Amino acid sequence: MRVAWLECATGISGDMTLAALIDAGVDRQAIQDAITSLNLPDVSLRVETVVKGGFRSTQVFVDHPEQHAHRHMSDIRRILDAATLTDSQRQLADRLFLAIAESEARVHGSTVDKVHFHEVGAVDSIVDIVGAAVGFDLLNADQIVCNFIPTGRGFVNIDHGICPIPAPGTAEILKGIPLTDVPIDAELTTPTGAAIVSTLADRFGPMPAMTIEQVGYGAGTMTFPQRANILRLFVGQATVDVDTELVTLLETNLDDVTAEVIGYTRDRLMQAGALDVYTTAIQMKKDRPAVILSVLTTPELRGQMETILFEETGTLGIRRQLIERSTQHRDIVSVTTPWGDISGKRSWRTGQTARFAPEFEDCARVAEEHGVPIRDVYRAAESAYLKSSESDKLPVPQKSGSSSPVDDHHHDHSHDGHSHDHDHH
């Protein structure tokens, strides 16, 4: 399996991502051709080799005349529709822009159709996003992993005044994504960078087990003391199965908690996003009967799960370990039977045939409404699935948390008296 790992040591932006893709060997001319096909007047991509913090890296610059266009999502889509892009490239670029528009709409109490793209609707940001979409499509990675995201510290100056980092739009995009603190007073992760990781990353964590084939170095525009402002992109072959993921197992021994409290705690954990919660009967010292309460969760939700365990059970300690698990892709599909539609869960492993399991609640409802045995409903649903087109098409699983930011107002970011582009760092 071909895997890519984004090491965002000093955050991530659109231009750093595009530079890292080119440095990792993605066809530069194909990206140039795609950008040219956007038909943006007098716009060109300039790629240079620079030394950042003592390390050779690639930096990209978008040369364009001064412009003050405030674009809507419809304007962006017209540009994308007219460009010479493959369907997958156009769809990925659209998802990136849409994530940003949805985020800004939430921040400003507006709608996707009404929000204006300002920084992210500017020419250089359009080039960064489209170039990144084309680059990742050409990279053809089966899985994209990203380390925890540093947002930076301090404040940025916008039209509405001083704004803490991360800016509201960026924070919306980063919902559900694990963050980390890097002690730099600057905006490290931009809206475009946040949209890229939230839309593309399959999971977040350390470098996966892989054999490295290429390493791309994408330089940012800012210079930090004692830190190289570089985004690294590792590309290679995974040494574990494609359907393997990292999860966190939390466990605590309980001998003084009632069954009702354990049940309530389980409900809270599941509502908070736990993958699974279960108990195991054990005996503790002095032969006291007890249970192990086990919680399976994603690594980024570990802290939230531990807080619930401490609050609800009063336990004095929680064991935790990071483990691998093999999974199947899954989604929900609907089939039509003689008694009505039945939904069910479709699951499959990479390269294998999918299986379909009808939902019990739907089958029970149909059986009761029509007075037929539930086993006949199950068989009809399974037969309908085998005859439907759903059994032949397996979608590419969508990444979770794909939201992002853009304004219906102009952001003029500046630092120390100079202009600061919100989508480059």
C-alpha positions in Angstrom: 0.0 0.0 0.0 1.3 3.5 -0.9 1.1 5.7 2.1 1.9 9.4 2.6 2.7 11.0 6.0 2.6 14.8 6.5 4.9 16.0 9.2 3.5 19.4 10.2 6.3 20.4 12.6 5.6 24.1 12.2 2.0 23.8 10.9 0.7 23.6 7.4 -0.4 26.1 4.7 -1.5 25.7 1.1 1.8 26.9 -0.4 3.9 24.7 1.9 1.8 21.7 0.9 2.1 22.4 -2.8 5.9 22.9 -2.5 6.2 19.6 -0.6 4.3 17.7 -3.2 6.5 19.1 -6.0 9.6 18.4 -4.0 8.5 14.8 -3.4 8.4 14.2 -7.2 4.8 15.0 -8.2 4.8 16.0 -11.9 5.4 19.8 -11.7 4.4 20.3 -15.3 1.0 18.7 -14.8 0.4 21.1 -11.9 1.6 24.0 -14.0 -0.8 23.0 -16.8 -3.7 22.7 -14.4 -3.0 26.1 -13.0 -2.7 27.6 -16.5 -6.1 26.1 -17.4 -7.8 28.1 -14.6 -7.6 31.1 -17.0 -6.7 33.6 -14.3 -5.1 36.6 -16.1 -1.4 37.0 -15.8 -1.0 34.3 -13.1 1.9 32.0 -13.0 3.5 29.6 -10.5 7.2 30.1 -9.6 9.1 27.3 -8.0 12.4 27.9 -6.3 15.0 25.9 -4.3 15.7 27.7 -1.0 17.5 27.0 2.3 15.3 27.2 5.3 16.8 26.9 8.8 19.9 25.3 7.1 17.9 22.8 5.1 17.3 22.7 1.3 13.6 22.8 0.5 11.2 23.9 -2.2 9.2 27.1 -2.0 6.4 28.2 -4.4 5.3 31.7 -5.3 2.2 32.8 -7.2 3.0 35.7 -9.4 -0.1 37.8 -10.3 -1.2 41.4 -10.7 -2.9 43.1 -7.8 -6.5 42.2 -7.5 -9.4 42.8 -5.1 -11.9 40.2 -6.2 -14.3 38.9 -3.6 -15.5 35.5 -4.9 -18.4 33.4 -3.9 -18.5 29.6 -4.0 -20.4 29.8 -7.3 -17.5 31.9 -8.7 -15.0 29.3 -7.6 -17.0 26.5 -9.1 -17.2 28.3 -12.5 -13.4 28.6 -12.5 -13.1 24.8 -11.6 -15.6 23.8 -14.2 -13.8 25.6 -17.0 -10.4 24.3 -16.0 -8.7 21.3 -17.6 -8.9 19.0 -14.6 -9.8 15.3 -14.2 -13.1 14.6 -12.4 -11.2 13.5 -9.3 -9.1 16.6 -9.2 -12.1 18.9 -9.7 -14.0 17.1 -7.0 -11.2 17.3 -4.5 -10.6 21.0 -5.1 -14.4 21.5 -4.7 -14.3 19.7 -1.4 -11.5 21.8 -0.1 -13.2 25.1 -1.0 -16.5 23.8 0.3 -15.0 22.9 3.6 -13.7 26.4 4.0 -17.0 27.9 2.9 -19.0 25.8 5.4 -16.7 26.8 8.2 -17.0 30.5 7.5 -20.8 30.2 7.1 -21.0 28.8 10.6 -18.7 31.4 12.1 -20.6 34.3 10.6 -24.1 32.9 10.8 -24.4 32.9 7.0 -24.8 30.3 4.3 -22.3 28.7 1.9 -23.9 30.5 -1.1 -23.6 33.9 0.6 -20.2 33.9 2.2 -17.4 35.7 0.3 -14.0 34.1 -0.2 -11.4 36.8 0.6 -7.9 35.4 1.4 -8.9 31.9 0.3 -10.7 33.4 -2.8 -7.6 35.3 -3.8 -5.6 34.2 -6.8 -2.7 32.8 -4.8 -5.0 30.7 -2.6 -6.9 29.4 -5.6 -3.7 28.3 -7.1 -2.5 26.7 -3.9 -5.8 24.7 -3.4 -6.1 23.6 -7.0 -2.4 22.8 -7.2 -2.6 20.7 -4.0 -5.7 18.9 -5.3 -3.9 18.0 -8.5 -0.8 17.1 -6.6 -2.5 14.7 -4.2 -4.4 13.1 -7.0 -1.2 12.4 -8.9 0.5 11.2 -5.7 -2.0 8.4 -5.7 -1.6 7.5 -2.0 -3.9 4.8 -0.7 -3.7 6.3 2.8 -2.7 9.8 4.1 -1.6 10.2 7.7 -0.8 13.4 9.5 0.8 14.2 12.8 -1.1 16.3 15.4 -1.5 19.9 14.2 0.1 22.9 15.8 -1.9 26.1 15.4 0.6 28.5 16.8 0.1 31.1 19.5 -0.7 34.8 19.9 -3.0 37.0 17.8 -3.6 38.1 14.3 -5.0 41.5 13.3 -8.2 41.4 11.2 -10.8 44.0 10.2 -12.8 43.2 13.4 -9.8 43.8 15.6 -7.3 41.5 17.4 -8.1 37.9 16.9 -6.6 35.0 18.9 -4.9 32.1 17.1 -6.4 29.9 15.8 -8.8 32.3 14.0 -12.5 31.3 14.3 -12.7 29.9 10.8 -9.6 27.8 11.2 -10.8 26.5 14.5 -14.0 25.4 12.9 -12.1 23.4 10.3 -10.0 21.7 13.0 -12.9 20.3 14.9 -12.3 16.7 15.7 -8.6 16.9 14.7 -6.0 16.4 17.4 -3.9 19.6 18.0 -0.5 20.1 19.6 1.3 23.1 21.1 4.4 24.5 19.4 5.7 27.6 21.3 5.8 30.0 18.3 3.9 33.3 18.4 2.6 33.1 14.8 -0.3 31.6 12.8 1.2 28.2 12.0 -1.8 26.6 10.4 -3.8 28.6 7.9 -7.4 27.9 6.7 -6.2 26.2 3.5 -3.8 24.0 5.5 -6.5 23.1 7.9 -8.9 22.3 5.0 -6.2 20.0 3.4 -5.6 17.9 6.5 -9.3 17.7 7.6 -10.4 16.7 4.1 -7.5 14.4 3.1 -6.1 12.8 6.2 -7.4 9.3 6.9 -6.0 9.4 10.5 -3.7 11.4 12.7 -0.7 10.2 14.6 3.0 9.3 14.3 4.7 8.2 11.2 3.2 4.8 10.1 5.3 1.8 9.6 6.6 2.3 6.1 9.5 2.0 3.7 10.3 5.6 2.6 10.6 6.2 -1.1 10.5 10.0 -1.3 10.7 12.9 1.1 9.4 16.3 0.0 10.4 19.5 1.8 8.0 22.5 1.5 9.2 25.8 2.8 6.9 28.4 4.4 7.4 32.2 4.0 8.1 33.0 7.7 11.4 32.4 9.4 11.6 31.2 13.0 14.6 31.2 15.3 16.0 27.7 16.0 13.2 26.0 13.9 13.1 25.3 10.2 9.7 26.4 8.9 9.3 23.3 6.7 6.5 20.9 5.9 7.8 17.4 5.2 5.9 14.9 3.1 7.1 11.2 3.4 5.9 8.9 0.7 6.5 5.1 0.6 5.1 1.6 1.0 3.3 0.7 4.2 4.7 -2.3 6.1 1.3 -3.1 7.7 -2.0 -4.0 6.1 -4.0 -1.3 4.4 -7.0 -1.9 6.7 -5.0 -1.4 9.9 -5.5 1.6 12.2 -4.2 2.8 15.5 -6.7 3.0 18.4 -6.3 3.7 22.2 -7.4 1.1 24.8 -8.3 2.5 28.2 -9.0 0.2 31.1 -9.8 0.6 34.8 -10.6 -2.0 37.6 -13.8 -1.2 39.5 -15.0 -3.0 42.7 -17.0 -0.3 44.4 -19.2 1.0 41.6 -22.8 -0.1 41.0 -24.0 -1.6 37.8 -26.3 1.3 37.2 -23.3 3.8 37.4 -21.3 1.6 35.0 -24.2 1.5 32.6 -24.6 5.3 32.8 -20.9 5.8 32.3 -20.9 3.5 29.2 -23.7 5.6 27.7 -21.8 8.8 28.3 -18.6 7.3 26.7 -20.5 6.1 23.6 -22.2 9.4 23.2 -18.8 11.1 23.4 -17.5 9.1 20.5 -16.0 5.9 21.9 -15.6 3.1 19.4 -16.7 0.5 22.0 -17.2 0.1 25.7 -17.4 -3.2 27.5 -16.8 -4.9 30.9 -15.0 -8.1 32.0 -15.7 -9.9 35.3 -12.6 -10.2 37.5 -11.6 -10.8 41.1 -9.6 -8.3 43.0 -7.7 -8.5 46.3 -9.5 -10.1 49.2 -11.5 -12.0 46.5 -13.8 -9.1 45.9 -15.8 -9.4 42.7 -15.1 -6.6 40.3 -15.1 -5.6 36.6 -12.6 -4.2 34.1 -14.3 -1.3 32.3 -12.6 -1.1 28.9 -12.9 1.8 26.4 -11.8 1.6 22.8 -11.3 5.1 21.3 -9.5 7.1 18.7 -6.2 8.6 20.1 -7.4 12.1 19.8 -10.4 11.5 22.1 -8.4 9.8 24.8 -8.4 12.8 27.1 -12.1 13.3 26.9 -12.7 9.6 27.6 -10.4 9.6 30.6 -12.2 12.7 32.0 -15.6 10.9 31.8 -14.1 7.8 33.5 -12.6 9.8 36.4 -15.8 11.9 36.9 -18.3 9.0 36.8 -16.5 6.1 38.4 -14.1 7.9 40.8 -11.3 5.5 39.8 -7.9 6.2 41.0 -6.1 5.2 37.8 -6.6 4.3 34.2 -4.3 2.1 32.1 -3.9 3.1 28.5 -2.1 1.6 25.5 -1.9 2.4 21.8 -2.8 -0.7 19.7 -3.3 -1.6 16.1 -6.6 -3.1 14.9 -7.7 -4.5 11.6 -10.9 -3.0 10.2 -13.3 -3.2 7.4 -14.6 -0.2 5.4 -18.3 0.3 6.0 -21.2 2.4 5.0 -25.0 2.4 5.0 -27.0 1.5 1.9 -30.7 1.0 1.2 -32.4 -1.7 -0.8 -35.9 -2.1 -2.0 -37.9 -5.2 -1.1 -41.5 -6.2 -1.9 -42.5 -4.7 1.5 -40.6 -1.4 1.3 -37.1 -0.1 1.6 -34.6 -1.7 4.1 -31.3 -0.1 5.1 -28.3 -2.0 6.1 -24.6 -2.0 6.7 -22.2 -2.8 3.8 -18.7 -3.8 4.8 -15.6 -4.7 2.8 -11.9 -5.1 3.0 -9.6 -3.6 0.4 -9.6 -5.7 -2.8 -12.4 -8.0 -1.5 -16.1 -8.4 -2.2 -18.5 -6.5 0.1 -21.0 -8.0 2.4 -24.4 -6.6 3.3 -26.2 -7.0 6.7 -29.8 -5.6 6.9 -30.6 -3.5 9.9 -32.7 -5.3 12.5 -34.9 -2.4 13.3 -35.9 -1.9 9.6 -36.6 -5.6 9.2 -38.6 -5.8 12.4 -40.7 -2.8 11.4 -41.5 -4.2 7.9 -42.2 -7.7 9.3 -44.7 -6.2 11.9 -46.3 -3.8 9.4 -46.9 -6.5 6.7 -47.4 -9.6 8.9 -44.5 -11.6 7.4 -41.8 -13.6 9.2 -38.7 -11.5 9.9 -36.5 -14.1 8.4 -38.3 -13.7 5.1 -37.6 -9.9 5.3 -33.9 -10.6 5.9 -33.7 -12.9 3.0 -35.5 -10.4 0.7 -33.2 -7.6 1.7 -30.1 -9.7 1.1 -31.4 -10.8 -2.3 -32.3 -7.3 -3.2 -28.8 -6.2 -2.4 -27.2 -8.9 -4.5 -29.4 -7.8 -7.5 -28.7 -4.1 -7.0 -26.0 -1.9 -8.4 -24.9 -1.2 -4.8 -23.2 -4.6 -4.7 -20.9 -3.6 -7.6 -19.7 -0.2 -6.5 -17.5 0.5 -3.5 -17.1 4.2 -2.7 -13.9 5.7 -1.5 -14.5 6.4 2.2 -14.8 10.1 2.9 -12.6 11.6 5.5 -14.3 12.8 8.6 -14.3 16.3 9.9 -14.1 18.0 6.5 -15.1 21.5 7.4 -13.2 24.8 7.0 -13.1 28.6 6.9 -13.8 31.7 4.7 -15.4 35.1 5.3 -18.1 37.3 4.1 -15.8 40.1 5.0 -12.2 41.2 4.2 -9.4 40.0 6.5 -6.4 42.3 6.3 -3.8 40.4 8.4 -0.6 42.2 9.3 2.3 41.6 11.6 4.9 44.1 12.7 3.7 46.6 10.1 3.9 44.3 7.1 1.1 42.5 5.2 0.5 38.9 6.2 -1.2 36.5 3.8 -3.6 34.4 5.9 -3.0 31.4 3.6 0.8 31.4 3.6 3.3 31.1 6.4 
